[in-house]
Amino acid sequence: MPTHLLRVDSTLRSPPVAALSSSSCTGVGRTARLLRRFPKGWVLSENPQQTIRELRELVVEYAKQETVEPLKGLARYVAYGIAGSLLLGTGVVFLAIGALRALQEETHPHLTGNWSWVPYAIVVLGSFVIAGLAWMARGRRKTSGRRKT
């Protein structure tokens, strides 16, 4: 329970509200309006400096909760995405090298000399085809009835 909220007995509920809403105190009208929003039985502490200090702490904790923690989650998400893409890219490169080596071995007597570039071209074209299929498979974004021009 935050220290700026104190539990008050049912017999003492109305005097603090009446004291806070009196016109003799400056700037307390807003506090009294805020006080009405709390459930019955809760009032702000009597020391305004303590209330302000605790309000500042509450605002700082809220700001951290709403900005820093989501950014940490986003950083984790981005880090996993970068790690996954690097591992996937490394795997695709190894597969391409393996395919090149297999083409060179299987077509050894035919694609040698002036034709030694053909396995390289086949692997590069195959890589582009696979990349294009992956690009198309990611799906198109849905538009709201309008075409982009």
VOPAGU-2260 file (C-alpha; in pm, 1 decimal, decimal comma):
REM VOPAGU-2260
SITE   aa  ch    i         X         Y         Z
SITE  MET   A    0       0,0       0,0       0,0
SITE  PRO   A    1     145,3     341,6     -89,4
SITE  THR   A    2     237,9     549,5     212,5
SITE  HIS   A    3      59,9     857,8      82,7
SITE  LEU   A    4    -273,2     683,4     134,1
SITE  LEU   A    5    -377,8     615,4     489,6
SITE  ARG   A    6    -659,3     392,3     600,9
SITE  VAL   A    7    -910,5     583,4     809,9
SITE  ASP   A    8   -1177,7     440,5    1034,3
SITE  SER   A    9   -1535,9     497,9     931,1
SITE  THR   A   10   -1575,7     741,9    1221,2
SITE  LEU   A   11   -1291,7     960,5    1091,7
SITE  ARG   A   12   -1383,0     955,8     725,8
SITE  SER   A   13   -1564,5    1282,0     694,8
SITE  PRO   A   14   -1345,2    1520,6     902,2
SITE  PRO   A   15   -1035,0    1488,8     674,1
SITE  VAL   A   16   -1252,7    1541,8     368,1
SITE  ALA   A   17   -1416,9    1841,7     527,4
SITE  ALA   A   18   -1077,5    1978,1     634,5
SITE  LEU   A   19    -932,0    1935,0     286,5
SITE  SER   A   20   -1224,9    2093,8     113,6
SITE  SER   A   21   -1232,2    2400,0     338,0
SITE  SER   A   22   -1151,1    2727,7     167,3
SITE  SER   A   23    -895,4    2829,6     433,3
SITE  CYS   A   24    -627,1    2609,6     273,2
SITE  THR   A   25    -487,5    2718,5     -61,4
SITE  GLY   A   26    -471,6    2466,0    -342,3
SITE  VAL   A   27    -651,8    2199,8    -148,0
SITE  GLY   A   28    -967,3    2204,4    -359,8
SITE  ARG   A   29    -798,6    1991,6    -623,4
SITE  THR   A   30    -678,9    1749,9    -354,7
SITE  ALA   A   31   -1032,6    1722,8    -226,9
SITE  ARG   A   32   -1153,3    1648,0    -581,5
SITE  LEU   A   33    -885,1    1380,1    -613,7
SITE  LEU   A   34    -978,9    1248,6    -273,6
SITE  ARG   A   35   -1336,0    1184,5    -385,2
SITE  ARG   A   36   -1207,6     950,7    -655,9
SITE  PHE   A   37   -1046,3     716,4    -403,6
SITE  PRO   A   38   -1252,7     436,8    -253,9
SITE  LYS   A   39   -1417,7     522,9      74,0
SITE  GLY   A   40   -1181,4     510,2     365,0
SITE  TRP   A   41    -866,4     635,0     190,9
SITE  VAL   A   42    -724,6     984,9     234,6
SITE  LEU   A   43    -402,7    1159,1     143,6
SITE  SER   A   44    -140,2    1199,3     414,6
SITE  GLU   A   45    -147,8    1510,6     627,6
SITE  ASN   A   46     200,8    1631,9     527,4
SITE  PRO   A   47     188,2    1805,6     185,1
SITE  GLN   A   48     564,3    1769,3     132,4
SITE  GLN   A   49     540,1    1395,3     184,0
SITE  THR   A   50     244,0    1380,4     -53,2
SITE  ILE   A   51     436,1    1571,0    -321,3
SITE  ARG   A   52     744,7    1351,8    -273,3
SITE  GLU   A   53     537,2    1036,5    -300,8
SITE  LEU   A   54     350,2    1175,1    -602,6
SITE  ARG   A   55     685,1    1240,9    -770,3
SITE  GLU   A   56     797,0     883,8    -692,0
SITE  LEU   A   57     468,8     751,8    -827,5
SITE  VAL   A   58     504,6     951,1   -1149,3
SITE  VAL   A   59     867,0     838,4   -1195,3
SITE  GLU   A   60     773,5     472,9   -1140,3
SITE  TYR   A   61     481,6     507,7   -1380,9
SITE  ALA   A   62     705,6     666,4   -1644,4
SITE  LYS   A   63     956,2     383,2   -1605,3
SITE  GLN   A   64     677,6     127,8   -1627,8
SITE  GLU   A   65     531,3     280,0   -1942,0
SITE  THR   A   66     854,7     369,8   -2124,6
SITE  VAL   A   67    1162,7     186,1   -2000,6
SITE  GLU   A   68    1009,4    -158,4   -1956,1
SITE  PRO   A   69     844,0    -164,2   -2302,9
SITE  LEU   A   70    1174,8     -47,9   -2453,2
SITE  LYS   A   71    1352,9    -335,6   -2277,8
SITE  GLY   A   72    1098,7    -575,0   -2426,4
SITE  LEU   A   73    1144,7    -415,8   -2767,6
SITE  ALA   A   74    1523,8    -442,0   -2738,8
SITE  ARG   A   75    1490,6    -811,4   -2652,2
SITE  TYR   A   76    1259,4    -861,4   -2950,0
SITE  VAL   A   77    1502,4    -683,8   -3184,3
SITE  ALA   A   78    1801,5    -874,0   -3045,0
SITE  TYR   A   79    1632,1   -1209,4   -3105,5
SITE  GLY   A   80    1532,9   -1095,5   -3454,9
SITE  ILE   A   81    1887,3    -992,2   -3543,9
SITE  ALA   A   82    2033,4   -1313,6   -3400,7
SITE  GLY   A   83    1778,0   -1522,8   -3590,2
SITE  SER   A   84    1840,1   -1342,9   -3917,8
SITE  LEU   A   85    2217,3   -1382,0   -3882,2
SITE  LEU   A   86    2183,1   -1754,0   -3810,8
SITE  LEU   A   87    1936,6   -1800,3   -4096,3
SITE  GLY   A   88    2162,2   -1607,3   -4335,2
SITE  THR   A   89    2461,9   -1815,0   -4232,7
SITE  GLY   A   90    2264,0   -2133,9   -4291,6
SITE  VAL   A   91    2150,5   -2020,3   -4635,6
SITE  VAL   A   92    2509,1   -1934,1   -4731,8
SITE  PHE   A   93    2627,0   -2279,3   -4619,0
SITE  LEU   A   94    2345,5   -2442,3   -4817,2
SITE  ALA   A   95    2441,7   -2243,6   -5126,6
SITE  ILE   A   96    2807,1   -2345,5   -5090,5
SITE  GLY   A   97    2697,8   -2707,5   -5046,1
SITE  ALA   A   98    2481,2   -2688,2   -5357,3
SITE  LEU   A   99    2771,2   -2535,6   -5551,8
SITE  ARG   A  100    3004,5   -2810,1   -5438,7
SITE  ALA   A  101    2747,8   -3077,0   -5529,4
SITE  LEU   A  102    2697,5   -2926,5   -5877,1
SITE  GLN   A  103    3071,1   -2910,5   -5934,2
SITE  GLU   A  104    3117,5   -3274,4   -5830,6
SITE  GLU   A  105    2818,6   -3414,2   -6020,8
SITE  THR   A  106    2891,8   -3228,1   -6346,1
SITE  HIS   A  107    3270,6   -3266,5   -6331,6
SITE  PRO   A  108    3357,8   -3389,2   -6676,1
SITE  HIS   A  109    3095,6   -3175,3   -6853,6
SITE  LEU   A  110    3114,9   -2831,6   -6688,4
SITE  THR   A  111    3489,6   -2777,8   -6676,0
SITE  GLY   A  112    3722,3   -2539,9   -6853,5
SITE  ASN   A  113    3524,2   -2261,5   -7023,4
SITE  TRP   A  114    3198,6   -2391,4   -6868,3
SITE  SER   A  115    3315,5   -2383,0   -6504,6
SITE  TRP   A  116    3108,3   -2069,6   -6437,4
SITE  VAL   A  117    2774,1   -2248,2   -6494,4
SITE  PRO   A  118    2745,7   -2407,1   -6145,4
SITE  TYR   A  119    2807,8   -2063,0   -5992,0
SITE  ALA   A  120    2536,8   -1907,0   -6208,6
SITE  ILE   A  121    2293,5   -2186,8   -6120,2
SITE  VAL   A  122    2354,1   -2136,7   -5746,5
SITE  VAL   A  123    2320,1   -1756,3   -5770,6
SITE  LEU   A  124    1998,7   -1781,3   -5975,6
SITE  GLY   A  125    1861,6   -2046,6   -5739,5
SITE  SER   A  126    1940,0   -1822,5   -5441,8
SITE  PHE   A  127    1755,3   -1532,5   -5606,7
SITE  VAL   A  128    1456,2   -1754,7   -5681,0
SITE  ILE   A  129    1441,4   -1875,2   -5319,4
SITE  ALA   A  130    1477,8   -1517,7   -5190,8
SITE  GLY   A  131    1195,9   -1404,1   -5423,0
SITE  LEU   A  132     968,7   -1685,0   -5306,5
SITE  ALA   A  133    1040,6   -1595,5   -4943,6
SITE  TRP   A  134     964,9   -1229,3   -5019,2
SITE  MET   A  135     632,1   -1321,0   -5179,4
SITE  ALA   A  136     544,3   -1567,4   -4902,2
SITE  ARG   A  137     568,7   -1301,9   -4630,9
SITE  GLY   A  138     229,1   -1176,8   -4748,0
SITE  ARG   A  139      97,8    -855,3   -4879,8
SITE  ARG   A  140     -22,8    -585,3   -4645,0
SITE  LYS   A  141    -393,2    -533,9   -4643,1
SITE  THR   A  142    -506,9    -192,7   -4755,4
SITE  SER   A  143    -824,5     -26,4   -4648,0
SITE  GLY   A  144    -988,8     -27,6   -4989,6
SITE  ARG   A  145    -749,2     225,8   -5139,1
SITE  ARG   A  146    -476,8     151,1   -5389,5
SITE  LYS   A  147    -136,0     304,3   -5347,6
SITE  THR   A  148     -36,2     524,8   -5637,4
